[in-house]
């Protein structure tokens, strides 16, 4: 794993040397565009619409166009901006952790201590845990100053960049202002439904089905080529007949949902119970076999 930034966390007179690493990576299958007739790779050229010439990347600049004026912003212009050159993660304030709305969160990064004695890093981590606070910081990444939070993540410190306040859309949908009366029975039934689905979140239990099926398709095409039978590889799944109809009455919909959830839980518990029984039988037979051998 390669560090993408190095510097220090600065708060007060304390400096904590760190390196920054991307905390996530895409698991998507990499694909590229080809010509459907012969499979040749598609290449795009940067062509100037004024003179028609193919332009080298080194000759490309950025511009702002408001309809009446076009202003070219060069790389030298960007580098001259005073706010874009800083090797410190500047701590601005410490706030209660529950005040950070998840809608503001963007990309996540791990912080590695680089000092020979990481005591300051460990002290900051422990202090954030004990006080249940999160640091609001500024950091410059790839020539852009970003607002971010500095928080604990297990044994590590983590940076998560934030969207600025004016990047969050202000919306007001008519439906959310409805004064429809919600009865106690509906609330109780809805709470029962929520409870029937409630469990601890384990991210490993979920998978990206699209990527799994895409990889299955790629492997099948590698083996069978154009002779691949898609219907055989991906047969249509039978739909449950009980889930087809539209339920207009909210209370009835809740009641049916609760019953379905309970039946699914019972079915799951029976399967797990039978699995445990089979396991016990197998382990028991193994023990008896080993005893016979010993005798």
Long-range contacts (C-beta under 8 A, 24 or more apart in sequence): 3-112, 4-109, 4-141, 5-109, 5-139, 5-141, 6-87, 6-114, 7-86, 7-87, 7-88, 7-89, 8-87, 8-88, 8-89, 9-88, 9-89, 9-91, 9-111, 9-124, 9-137, 9-150, 9-157, 10-88, 10-89, 10-90, 10-91, 11-90, 11-91, 11-124, 11-135, 14-120, 14-124, 15-88, 15-120, 16-113, 16-115, 16-120, 16-121, 16-124, 17-113, 17-114, 17-115, 18-89, 18-111, 18-112, 18-113, 18-114, 18-121, 18-157, 19-111, 19-112, 19-114, 20-109, 20-110, 20-111, 20-112, 20-141, 20-159, 21-109, 21-110, 21-111, 21-112, 22-107, 22-108, 22-109, 22-110, 23-107, 23-108, 23-109, 23-110, 23-153, 23-158, 24-107, 24-108, 27-208, 27-211, 28-211, 29-211, 29-214, 29-215, 29-218, 78-143, 79-143, 83-140, 83-145, 84-140, 84-143, 84-144, 84-145, 85-140, 86-138, 86-139, 86-140, 86-145, 87-140, 89-137, 89-138, 89-139, 89-148, 89-150, 89-159, 90-137, 90-138, 90-139, 91-135, 91-136, 91-137, 91-150, 92-135, 92-136, 92-137, 92-138, 93-135, 93-136, 94-128, 94-131, 94-133, 94-134, 94-135, 94-136, 95-133, 95-134, 95-135, 95-136, 96-132, 96-133, 96-134, 97-132, 97-133, 97-134, 97-151, 99-134, 100-134, 100-149, 103-163, 103-168, 104-162, 104-163, 104-168, 105-149, 105-160, 105-161, 105-162, 105-163, 106-160, 106-161, 106-162, 106-163, 107-160, 107-161, 108-158, 108-159, 108-160, 109-158, 109-159, 109-160, 109-161, 110-153, 110-156, 110-157, 110-158, 111-150, 111-156, 111-157, 111-158, 111-159, 112-156, 121-157, 124-157, 125-152, 125-155, 125-156, 125-157, 128-152, 128-157, 185-251, 186-250, 186-251, 186-254, 189-251, 189-254, 189-255, 189-258, 190-254, 192-254, 192-258, 193-254, 193-257, 193-258, 193-261, 196-258, 196-261, 196-262, 196-265, 197-261
